[in-house]
Amino acid sequence: MDAAADDARTHLLGLERPALEAFVASLGSKPFRARQLMNWMYKRVEGDFASMTDLARDFRAQLGEHAVIRAPEVLSRHDSADGTRKWLLRADGTQAFEMVFIPETDRGTLCISSQVGCALDCAFCSTAQQGFNRNLTTAEIVGQVWLANRELGLEPGGLRPVTNVVLMGMGEPLANFRNVVPAVRIMLDDLGFDISRRRVTLSTSGLVPQIYKLAEETNCALAVSLHAPDDALRDELVPINRKHPIAELLEACWHYIDEQNGRSITFEYVMLDGVNDQLSHARALTRLLRGKPAKLNLIPFNPFPGTRYRRSPMSVITAFRDELIQRGVLATIRRTRGDDIDAACGQLAGRVNDRVRVRLGDKLAHAMGPRATGDVAVGDVAMGDVAMGDVAMGDVA
């Protein structure tokens, strides 16, 4: 079958259970067929309808004509000396994105992407320097987990190679809300990948309205890119802070925990030499987080070509962590993995062509001054509805 005909078929990996049941019904079959399909797709990671032997032959023929199970195409794979594995995946003719698998003795964590590039312009992140091309579809997001399970040799009834999924790859997940949330639901669905809600983590730079909406839509772990203890510094490192400052962001985080009956929010904090790594910064963080359901994950900065930042010395990171713990804030140091293949945190770049290079920090600074409140339209950047001209930043359903 040619590519045009393939594209006309329904991509089943992008359908939540009710939508899959509706699709099956449209073919004249009963809802239990959808459950059988989900078992084959997610428990057996089978992509060939002809191999689904407990489905009726005529139903399999209908599926072959009207549907497809297709994961992103692998363009390349790189294996790290520490066991980390990175894949470059095709988004379309010229665009590519990355996913990373990080094996541990007690778990296997898959880091997946939600966009081709990113428009959030965080100063220390390689992805942000690539510009932004487009959102990934739900099928492309779910397809990463499906593909990783196949690549890593999932056997029906056997141990899962992927036990944890983190949306910490390329892109801002909450800027692709309408595609990310269905994907998360499929990961959590007991007929889908059936991963515990505490083992699916969505990481955001701080799109506050979408955090509130996320609390209504699904139930997964939340990680927040904090990276600074005060607005002045965070404005520089994470430009979206100029729209949603720290106090507003933290209020949304505590609301999310209350609504989801969660344990804690993980706050990510990249350690930048001489920038945000002083003990005074640690003490300021304790004033923000002490007594709250919060855990601070300190991330040694991973350099990339052209960056002006340097990694804090390990002695400084350790002293920073100890200061936090002594003052009553739970803090850990993330062990760097996959840096020899540019697969470590903040290093994913993919291949972003035909990009919109939005310098969000410059746009916000020019139009808003040092601080602004409310929904503000900034030239082509309307951050209240989170839409960036032709760039779908916050594709909120």
N, C-alpha and C positions, 0 to 999 in steps of 0.2 A: 504494500500500500504506500502511495506517495505521501510526501510531507503535508500537502494541502489537505488530503483526506484525513490524515492522522490528526491534524489540528482541529478538524471539524468534529471529532469525537469528544465525548465527555471525559475529562480527566478525573478518574475515580479517587485518586489520592487527595484531591482537594475537597472532597465532600464529607461533611459531618454525617453522623448516623441518620438524622431525619431526612437530610437531602438525598442520601444514598437510598433510603427506603422509597422516597418519592420517585427517584430515577428508576428503580426496579419496578415500581408500580406502573410507570409509564411504558414499560416493556411488557406489561400484562402479567407480571409475576407477583407473588405474595411477599410481605415484608420479611419473612424468615430467610428469604434468599439474600437480602442485604446482610444479615448476620453471618450467613455462610461466606459471603464475599469478604467481609471484614476479617473473618478468621483466616482466610487464605492470604489476604493482602498483608495483614499486620502480624499475625502469629507465625505464618509460614514464609512471609515476604516473597510470595509467588506473584509473578507478573504476567504469566501466560495463562489465559483463560482455558486453553485446551488441557492444561494439567490439573484443573480444578475438578477432580473426578467425581465428587459427590453432587455436582450441579448437573441438571438435565442437559442433554446434548444440544437441544434446540435453544435453550437459554444461553449456553456457552457461545453458540453461533451468533445469537443476538448481541451478546456482549462484544464479541469480536468486531461486529459491524458498527456498533454505536458507542463503544467505550474504549478507553486505553488506560493502562497502568504504566506510567512512564516517570522515571526519576531523571534528574539532571544528568547530562552526559559528563563523564570524567574526561577532562583534558590532560591532566597530569596528576601524579601522586608523588609525594616526598616523605621519606621516613627519617625521623630523627634518631640520633644515637641513644636517646633516652626512651624510645618506644613510641613517642608521639608521631602521629601520621596526619598529613595535610593533603587535601584534595583541592585542585582547581577545577571548578565546575562551569560548564557552559550555560549562560543565561539565554543567549540567542546568537546571531551570527558573529557579533563582535564583542559582546560583553561576557565577563566571567566573574565568579565570586568564589569564596573559599569556605571550607569547613574543616574542622580539626578534631581528631580523636585523641584523648589523653588517657592512657590506661594507668590504673593503680591496682594494688593488690586486692582491694576490697570493692572496687567500682570501676566503671568505664564511662568517662564523661565525653559527650559529644558537644562541641561548640559550633553552633550553626548561625548562618547569616539570614537577615531579613530584608536587605536591600542590596542593590548593586551600587556600591559607594555609600556616601553619607553626606548630608548637607548641614550637619550640626556644628561643624567647624571646631571641634575640640582641639586645642593647640598641640597636645602631646600624642595624638592618635594618627597612625599612618593612614587608616581608612579615610579619615576626614580630609586628608591632603589630596585624595584622588578625585574629589568632586562627587557628584551624584548623577546617576543615570535613571534608575527606576526602582520601584518596589518589586520585590519578589511576590509571585502568586502564592496562594495557600498550597497549591500542589507542589510548587518548588520548595517551599519550606518543609512541608511534610515529607517530600521526596528525599530530602537530605537524610532524615532519620531512617527512612526505608532503605536508601542506598547504603548507608553506613552499616546497617544490620546485614545486608547481603554481602558487602565487601569484607566484613569481619567474620562471616561464617556462622550466622545464627542458625541453629538447628531447632526444629520444632520440639518443644518440651525440654530443651537444653538450657544451659545458663545463658543469660542475655549478655552479649558483649557491650551493649549500650544500656547502662542502668540510670544514667543522669543525662539530662539535656539542658544546656544553657544557651539562651539567645543572647550571646555576647560576641558574635562574629561581626561581619560587616553590616553597618546600618544601625539606625535607631528603631527598635521594634515598635514602640508606641507611635512612631510616625507612619507606620504601615498597619494601623490598628485593625482595619477590616479584614486583612488577610492573616495577620498574626494570631488573632484571638481564635478563629476557627481551627487553625493549626494546633494551637495549645490544647484546645478541647479534644482533638483527635489523639494527641499524645496522652491525655489523661483518661480517655474513654476506656472502660474495661474491655470493650470489644475492639478498641484501637490498639495503641502501643501499651496501654495499661501501665503507665508510669505513675508513681506516687506524686501527688501535688507538691510534696516537699523536694522532689527530685527533678522538677521542671522549673527552671529559674529564668525569669525575664529580667533583663538589665536595661535600665533607662538612664538617660542623662538628666531627666527631670521635666518631662512634659506633664505638668501638673493636672490639667483637665483630663488627660487620658488616664492618669493614675486613678482618679475618682471613677472614671467610666470602667476601667479594668476591674475595680472592686465589685462592680455590678455584673460583669459579664463572665468572669471565670475565676478560678481559684488556683493560683500557682505561687511559687516563691517569688519574692521581689528583691532585686538588687538595684542599688542606686549609685550612680557615679558621682561621688561627692567631691573629692580631690582638694578641697580647701575648707577651712573653718570659718571664713568670713566672706561677705559678698564682694568686697573689693578684689580679692585674689580669685575668687571663683568666677567673677565676671571676665577675667582675663583668660582663665583656663577652660571654662565651660560657658560659652557665650549665651546659651539659653537662660543662664542665671539672671541676665539683665531683664528678662521677661518674667521669670518665676524665681525670685530670690529664695535664699535658704530657708527662711522662716515659713514661707508659703509651701515650699517643697516638703519640709518636715511635717507640717500639718497634714498634708496629703498622705504621707507615709504612715503616720499614726492612724489615720482614718482607714487606710487599707488593712492594717493589722487588725483593727477593731472589727471591720466588716468580714474579714476572712477567718477570724479566730486563729490567726497565725502566730508563730512563735516569735519571730523577729524579722527585721529588715537587715539585709547585708549592705553596708555602705562600703563602696570600693574607693580606695585612696591610693593613687599612684605616687610613688616617692620620687620627687624631683630634687636633685641636688641644689641646695641653696635657695629653693623656691618655696616649698611648703613642708619642709622636713625638720624644722626647728622645734625644740621642746616647747616653745611658746605656742606653736601651732597645735601640738598635742594637748596642751592645757586648755586651749580654746575649744578643741573638739570635745573634751570632757564636759565642758559647760553646755554644749549642745546635746550630748547623747547620754550622759550619766542618768541612770534611773529609767531609761527608756528601753523598749524592746529592740535593741540595736546591737549589731556585731560589725566591727570594723575590719576589713580585709586590706592589709597593706600590700601594695603591688610594686615590686621593684620595676622601675621604668625600663622598658625594652626599646633600645634605640632603633632608628630607621634613617635612611639616607635623607639628608637635608634638615634634620631636626636640630634645634638649638639647645635642647635639654640634655641633661646627663643623669644617670642613675645615682641615687644617694648611696654612699658607702654602706655596706652591710652593718657596720658598727653603729651608724647613725639610725638605720632602720630598726635595729634591735633595741636601741635606747629609746626610740620613739614608741615602739610597742610596749616596752616595760613601763614607760611613763603613763601610758593609757591604762594599762592593767592596774598599776598602783593606785590610780585615781578612780577605779571602778568601772572602766569600759572594757568589754571583752574585745580583744584584738588579736589577730593572727597575721602571719606573714605568708603570702602566697609563694609557693616554690615555683620558680621559673621553669617552664617546660617548652621544648621545641624551638628555642631561640636560634639553634643552628640551621633551621629551615625556615626562619621568619614566620613561625607559627605561634609565637608567644603573644600574650595579651598586648593589644595595641599595635601589632605588626601586620595584621592582615590587610592586603592591598587589592587582591584580585586583579581584574583587568577592566578598567572603567574607561570606555571610549564614548564619543558623542555625549560628553558629560556637560552638566550645568555646574560650573564651578562657583558656588555660592559662598561668599565669605560672610557668613551669618554674623560673626562678631563685628565686622566693619559696618554692615548694614544697620544692625541694632544700635551700635555706638553713634553712628551718624544721625539717625532719626530720633533716637530716644534720649540721648544724653546719658548722664551717669546712672539714672534710675527712672523707671516708669512703671505705672500701674495700669490695670485694666487691659482690655483687648486692644492691641495697637497694630495698625497696618503700617508696614515699613516698606514703601516702594512696592516691589513685587512680593514682599514677604508679609503675609498676613498671619501672624503667629497666634492670634486668638482662635481662629479656626484651623490653624496649623496647615496652611496651604501656601506654597511658594510659587506663585505664577504658574508656569507649566509644570513645576516640580510638585508632585503629590507628596507633601511632607506628612500630613496627618490625615490619612485616608480613613476618616472615622465614619463608621456606618451610622 
